[in-house]
Amino acid sequence: MNNFDPDKTYTVGVWRMTFFVYDEEADDHILNEDGSVKEFYADNIDYSYMADGIDVDDLEEMSDED
């Protein structure tokens, strides 16, 4: 549950966006040496449209485990 002030107007934005690469021939993700999925990012791309239509009531706060 979020404790946003109902008397304020909020806008949802995108903070961080990561990507993974999938090898279709091997039917597997590209992995790091430790076996975890390798993550990538793309600078200079506007992701703001991804938050269109999302309300603060739709959000769930992340924990340290996420």
Secondary structure, DSSP 8 states (H G I E B T S, - for coil): -----TTS----------B--EETTTTEE-B-TTSSB--B--TT---GGGGTT--GGG-----TT-
